[in-house]
Amino acid sequence: MLSKRLIKYFKSLQLKKYRHQERKFIVEGAKGVSEVLASDFVMDYLLTTKAYAELLPTDQLSKVKEVIEVTESELKAVGTFQTNSAALAVVSMEEEHDFLLPNDRLVLALDDVRDPGNLGTIIRIADWYGIDTIICSLESADFYNPKVINASMGSFTRVKVYYKDLKEVFTATELPVYGALLSGENIYKFQLTNRGILLMGNESQGINPDLEQYISHSLHIPRRGGAESLNVAIATAVILDNFFR
């Protein structure tokens, strides 16, 4: 049964303060919950409609500490979705590991990406291109924000996101740093490698000028039409596609 105490607890996890205090976060919808069940993440609670529960393998359900059958209206009451006919899970955050920058492949660095939807979409894009490491500036959106988790469509289970002082990261590495700048070279004419760091900037301000000194190769997506700018997630996808072309 879904008690008032549990409802209050689940709703509190929509706030960053309580997520990090409890070391728990919420995942909503069939896609996200299914991805968590198939991963190494530990699921504390699974609120599920009867119809969705019947679709889940028994071995996956057995991994959940507590399963509670609920109605769609109850899912809506405790979550952020306008409609949810499947499930909502409370999941334990992974243990924090020491950060080690990979030096044999491409990683992403995000400077002050504030919009949770953008961060979640970039995580999904990174997963598509096989990138498993993202380094976020300390001011970037919270990885465990429900909007980030939802936008990632389950990719958060495969991509590691670290929050670091980007100046310290760039100072400590000899990897090439590729930066997306309006003054950069035409990306379609630049010889790219699949080893290094791709730095993407804030939605409206771009890359912080203090970080430009660390950029070894500046890149630019040529504009052919009249749009003033590209969404940072879309720009990330375009640039990554050229890295792996």
C-alpha positions, 0 to 999 in steps of 0.5 A: 500500500502507498502510505502518506509517508511514502508519498511524501518521501517519493515527492521529496526526491524531486528536490536536489537537496533531498536526493543527495541527502538520501542518496536516492533518485527517481526514474519514471516510465516503462523505458527508464525503469526497464533500463534500471532493472537490466543494469547494476543500479540498486532499486529500492522501491518499484511502484508499478501498475498491474499491467506493467508488472506482468510484463517484467521478468521474475528475475528482475522483479526479485532484485527490487527491495519492495514492489508496490502495485499502484494505479496510474493516478497514484503514479501521477501524484508522486512523479513528474509525468503528466501521464504514466501507465507503467512505473516509477522507481526509487533508485540508489545513487552509485558509489562515488568513484575516483575520477580517472580521465580516459586517455584512449578515447573521446570524452565529453566536457560540458561547461555550465550546461544548465538545462536538465533536458539538454543534459539528459539529451546529451547523455543519450547522444553520448551513449549512441556514439559509444562515449561512456564518460562526461565531465560536467562543470560544477555549475551544470545541471544535476545528473539525478534531476528527474528531467535529466533522467527522463531525457536520457531515456535510460542512457544514464545507466551506461554513461558515467557523469563526473562533476569537476573543476574543468580548469583542473582537468584540462591543466592535468591532461595532455589530451587534445581539447576540441572546443565548439566556438563561433570563431573555430575552424570549419568542422567539415574541413578539419581532420578529427581523431577519436581521442581527446576531449570535446568541450561544449559550452553554456546554452546562451553564453557558450564556452567560458572565456577562462577556458578558451586557453585550454582549447587546442583545436576550435571547431565551428559548424558552418551556418547555411540558413538564417537560424541564430544558433543551435541547441547545445544538444543538437550541436553536440550530436552534429560534432560527434557525428563528424568525429566518428564519420 
